[in-house]
Amino acid sequence: MRVLAAMSGGVDSAVAAARAVDAGHDVVGVHLALSRAGGTLRAGSRGCCTIEDAMDARRAADRLGIPFYVWDFSERFRDDVIEDFVAEYQAGRTPNPCMRCNERIKFAALLERALELGFDAVCTGHYATLVDGPGGRELHRASDNAKDQSYVLGVLTAEQLAHTLFPLGVTPSKALVRAEAEERGLAVAHKPDSHDICFIPDGDTRGWLADRVGVAPGDIVDRAGTVVGSHEGAHGYTVGQRRGLHLGVPAADGKPRFVLEVRPVTNTVVVGPKDALAIAEISGERHSWAGAAPRVDEFACEVQIRAHADPVPAHASVADSVVTVRPEVPLDGVAPGQTAVLYVGTRVLGQFTIDRTLSAVPVG
């Protein structure tokens, strides 16, 4: 097969490309330039799309003896990921930019161009496995649960899965990947993993948003609507947050309070006790299936609401294009805008963006 290896400049994508070469594929490496700030340099282990990463990717491709290119996807990344991130926060939701990047950049824009150029598949360094099931290609968890990335890949469709390779999915540990990279003479063998949001390398999401959205003072209220504090912009808060609230009125029971809701229309932040973060039901319209869709409208599954959260047994239903999930035990601190990924065993069924949550603790 002709395979386009997406090379981020890290150890995982370098080893994935090497394994694709070993498998006998005709491999070409490509690095995605997602920022037009040409002098951007990596800050420790933060970020993943810097000029330093591009150079590391090129050195890895040279070591593997494969052609290498840099593709400028910065405009589409800005429109589909960064602007979406800002808009979601302005709407009072908590987005996951890594999900959007996988959905709209790495497995939409990149794969579309790859197929147009005659490639058969895109290869990445994600930790997940692909299985050819009775209904077509299926997405499953990786062998290494600690590195499993099937959650952030839950946005992939059947068509995208059919043209994707994940060579690292069967590897039992990241340590083995690093050891393999060292044996292959890849300079990125011990390069730190990237983390946090790549376009906010200093990790200050609130400050980054304030620069783009501005300051808009508003009230912090309790569940009864009583004003207990003030803020300088509701976009700087997310459900489940405890620190940085600076409340002027202590709770009657003296216990800490947490953000329960963000209301952008009134620029209000609602706070309350920790037990009020328990969510009995979630639902959303924006959904997709990772392979064949469920054959029934109601089914048992497990739901995962964060990349490294534990899956929770649940019951799901689909009606009028809305997916509704009721977990067997309440979910903790769920925010609209988050992604819920549905599993059956190790298989990813699909995902939806959470639009509505129902608290397990009524107001009283």
C-alpha positions in Angstrom: 0.0 0.0 0.0 0.9 3.6 -0.4 0.9 5.0 3.1 1.2 8.6 4.3 2.8 8.7 7.7 1.8 11.7 9.8 4.9 12.6 11.7 4.5 15.0 14.6 8.2 15.0 15.5 7.6 12.7 18.5 8.8 9.2 19.2 5.4 7.5 18.7 4.8 8.8 15.1 8.4 8.0 14.2 8.2 4.4 15.3 4.8 4.0 13.7 6.3 5.2 10.4 9.2 2.8 10.8 6.9 -0.1 11.3 4.9 0.9 8.2 8.2 0.7 6.3 9.0 -2.7 7.8 5.6 -3.9 6.7 6.6 -3.3 3.1 4.4 -0.3 2.5 5.5 2.6 0.2 5.7 5.2 2.9 5.9 9.0 2.7 6.3 11.2 5.8 4.4 14.4 6.3 4.5 17.0 9.1 1.5 19.3 9.6 2.4 22.9 10.1 -0.5 24.1 12.3 0.9 27.5 13.2 2.2 30.4 11.0 4.4 31.6 13.9 7.5 30.3 12.2 9.8 31.0 15.2 7.7 29.1 17.7 9.8 26.8 19.8 8.8 24.0 22.1 8.6 24.8 25.8 9.6 21.7 27.7 7.0 19.0 27.0 4.2 21.5 26.2 2.9 21.8 22.6 3.4 19.4 19.7 3.4 21.5 16.5 6.6 23.7 16.7 9.4 24.4 14.3 11.6 22.1 16.5 9.1 19.3 16.1 9.1 19.7 12.3 12.9 19.4 12.3 12.7 16.3 14.5 10.2 14.8 12.1 12.5 15.5 9.2 15.5 13.9 10.9 13.4 10.8 11.7 12.2 10.5 8.0 15.8 10.8 6.8 16.8 8.1 9.2 14.1 5.8 7.8 15.0 6.7 4.2 11.5 8.0 3.2 10.5 11.1 1.4 9.3 13.9 3.7 7.1 17.0 3.3 5.7 19.7 5.4 2.1 20.7 4.7 0.6 24.0 5.8 -2.7 23.3 7.5 -2.5 26.4 9.7 -5.5 28.2 8.2 -7.8 25.2 8.5 -6.5 24.5 12.0 -7.2 28.1 13.0 -10.8 28.0 11.6 -11.7 24.4 12.6 -9.9 24.0 16.0 -8.9 27.3 17.5 -11.9 29.4 16.5 -14.2 26.5 17.5 -12.4 26.3 20.9 -13.1 30.0 21.5 -16.7 29.8 20.3 -17.4 26.9 22.5 -16.1 28.7 25.6 -18.1 31.8 24.7 -21.2 29.5 24.5 -20.6 28.2 28.1 -19.3 24.8 27.0 -16.0 23.0 27.7 -14.5 21.8 24.4 -11.8 19.2 23.7 -9.6 20.6 21.0 -7.7 17.3 20.5 -11.0 15.7 19.5 -11.7 18.5 17.0 -8.1 18.2 15.6 -8.4 14.5 15.1 -11.9 14.9 13.6 -11.3 17.9 11.3 -7.5 18.0 10.6 -5.7 14.6 11.0 -8.5 12.4 9.8 -10.5 14.7 7.6 -8.3 17.3 5.9 -5.1 15.1 5.9 -6.9 11.9 4.9 -8.9 13.7 2.2 -5.7 15.1 0.6 -3.9 11.8 1.0 -6.6 9.9 -0.9 -6.7 12.7 -3.6 -2.9 12.1 -4.1 -3.4 8.4 -4.5 -2.4 7.1 -1.0 -4.3 4.1 0.4 -4.0 5.0 4.1 -2.8 7.4 6.7 -0.5 6.1 9.5 -0.3 7.7 12.9 1.4 7.0 16.2 -1.9 6.8 18.2 -2.3 4.0 20.7 -5.4 2.1 19.5 -6.1 -1.0 17.6 -8.2 -1.8 14.5 -10.1 -5.0 14.1 -11.9 -6.3 11.0 -15.3 -7.3 12.4 -18.5 -8.7 10.8 -19.8 -5.2 10.1 -16.5 -3.8 8.8 -13.5 -2.1 10.4 -13.8 -1.6 14.2 -11.9 0.7 16.6 -10.7 -0.9 19.8 -8.6 0.1 22.8 -4.8 -0.3 22.7 -3.0 -3.1 24.5 -1.4 -0.6 26.9 -4.3 0.8 28.9 -2.1 3.5 30.3 -1.4 4.9 26.8 -4.8 4.1 25.2 -6.0 6.9 23.0 -9.2 5.3 21.6 -11.2 8.0 23.4 -9.8 10.9 21.3 -10.2 8.7 18.2 -13.9 8.1 18.9 -14.8 10.8 16.3 -13.5 8.6 13.4 -16.1 7.3 11.0 -16.3 3.9 9.2 -14.8 5.4 6.0 -11.9 7.0 7.9 -11.2 3.8 9.8 -11.0 1.9 6.5 -8.0 4.1 5.4 -6.1 4.3 8.7 -3.2 2.4 10.3 -2.3 2.4 14.0 1.0 0.4 14.2 1.5 1.0 17.9 -1.8 -0.3 19.1 -0.6 -3.8 19.9 2.5 -2.6 21.8 2.3 -3.5 25.5 4.0 -0.3 26.8 5.5 3.1 25.8 8.8 1.9 27.2 9.1 -0.7 24.5 8.4 2.0 21.8 11.2 4.2 23.2 13.6 1.2 23.3 12.7 0.4 19.7 13.3 4.0 18.7 16.7 3.8 20.3 17.6 0.6 18.5 16.6 2.2 15.2 18.9 5.2 15.9 16.0 7.7 16.1 17.1 10.8 17.9 13.6 11.3 19.4 13.8 8.1 21.4 13.8 9.9 24.7 12.0 13.1 23.7 9.4 14.1 26.3 5.7 13.5 25.5 3.7 16.6 24.6 0.8 17.5 26.8 -1.8 20.3 27.3 -3.3 22.3 24.5 -0.8 22.7 21.7 -1.8 26.3 20.8 -1.7 27.4 24.5 1.9 26.2 25.3 2.1 28.0 28.6 -1.0 26.2 29.9 -2.8 29.5 30.9 -6.1 28.8 29.2 -8.0 31.5 31.2 -5.4 34.2 30.2 -5.4 33.0 26.6 -9.1 33.3 26.4 -9.2 36.7 28.1 -6.9 38.1 25.5 -9.3 37.0 22.7 -12.7 37.3 24.3 -12.0 40.2 26.7 -13.1 41.0 30.2 -16.8 41.0 31.1 -17.5 41.2 34.8 -20.5 39.2 36.1 -22.0 37.5 39.1 -21.2 34.2 40.7 -24.4 32.8 42.3 -25.5 29.7 44.3 -28.2 27.3 43.1 -30.9 29.5 44.7 -29.7 32.5 42.7 -28.1 34.3 45.6 -25.0 36.3 44.6 -21.9 35.0 46.4 -19.1 36.5 44.4 -18.1 38.1 41.1 -15.9 37.2 38.1 -14.3 38.9 35.1 -15.5 36.6 32.4 -17.7 33.5 32.5 -15.5 32.0 29.7 -12.7 31.5 32.3 -14.7 28.9 34.3 -15.6 25.3 33.7 -17.8 22.8 35.4 -16.1 21.1 38.3 -13.7 23.9 39.0 -12.9 24.7 42.6 -9.8 26.9 42.7 -9.8 30.5 41.7 -13.4 31.3 42.6 -12.7 34.0 45.2 -16.2 33.9 46.7 -17.1 36.7 49.1 -19.9 34.7 50.9 -18.9 31.4 52.5 -21.2 28.4 52.3 -23.5 27.8 55.2 -21.9 24.4 55.9 -18.4 25.8 55.5 -17.6 23.3 52.7 -15.9 24.2 49.4 -18.1 25.1 46.5 -17.6 24.1 42.9 -18.7 25.4 39.5 -21.9 23.7 38.5 -22.9 25.7 35.5 -21.8 28.5 33.2 -24.5 30.7 31.7 -23.1 32.8 28.9 -26.3 34.6 28.0 -26.4 36.2 31.5 -22.6 36.0 32.0 -23.3 34.1 35.3 -21.4 31.3 37.0 -23.4 29.0 39.2 -21.6 27.3 42.2 -22.7 24.7 44.7 -21.6 21.7 46.8 -19.5 18.9 45.4 -22.4 16.3 45.5 -24.3 18.6 43.1 -21.7 17.7 40.4 -23.2 14.2 40.2 -24.9 13.7 36.8 -27.6 11.1 36.2 -28.1 11.7 32.5 -26.3 13.2 29.5 -27.5 13.7 25.9 -26.4 15.3 22.7 -27.3 15.6 19.0 -23.8 15.9 17.4 -22.9 12.2 17.2 -21.0 9.8 15.0 -20.4 6.0 14.9 -16.9 4.5 14.7 -17.8 1.8 12.2 -21.2 0.2 11.9 -23.9 1.9 13.8 -25.8 0.0 16.6 -28.6 -2.1 15.1 -31.1 -1.1 17.9 -32.2 2.2 19.4 -31.5 1.1 23.0 -28.4 -0.8 24.2 -26.1 -1.4 27.1 -22.6 0.1 26.9 -19.9 1.9 28.9 -19.5 5.6 28.7 -16.2 7.6 29.1 -16.3 11.4 29.4 -12.6 12.2 29.6 -9.5 10.8 27.9 -8.2 9.1 31.0 -11.4 8.6 33.0 -12.7 5.2 33.9 -15.5 3.9 31.7 -18.9 3.6 33.5 -21.6 1.0 32.7 -24.6 2.7 31.2 -27.7 2.4 29.2 -27.9 4.4 25.9 -30.8 5.2 23.6 -31.1 7.0 20.3 -34.3 8.9 19.4 -34.8 11.8 16.9 -31.0 11.9 16.3 -30.4 12.6 20.0 -28.2 10.2 22.0 -29.1 9.9 25.6 -27.0 8.0 28.2 -28.0 7.1 31.7 -25.0 5.8 33.7 -25.5 3.1 36.4 -23.7 5.4 38.8 -23.7 9.2 38.5 -20.9 10.8 36.5 -18.8 13.4 38.2 -18.5 17.0 37.0 -19.7 16.7 33.4 -19.8 19.9 31.3 -21.7 20.6 28.1 -19.2 20.6 25.3 -17.3 17.5 26.6 -17.3 14.4 24.4 -18.9 11.2 25.6 -17.4 8.1 24.0 -19.4 4.9 24.1 -17.8 1.5 24.3 -18.8 -2.2 24.3 -15.9 -4.0 25.9 -12.8 -2.8 24.2 -14.7 -1.6 21.1 -15.5 2.1 20.5 -19.1 2.4 19.3 -19.1 6.1 18.7 -19.3 9.5 20.4 -21.4 12.6 20.9 -20.9 16.1 22.1 -22.7 16.6 25.4 -25.4 19.3 25.0 -27.5 18.7 28.2 -26.9 17.2 31.6 -29.3 16.2 34.3 -28.1 16.5 37.9 -28.6 13.5 40.3 -29.1 16.0 43.1 -32.2 18.2 42.8 -32.2 21.8 43.9 -33.5 22.2 47.4 
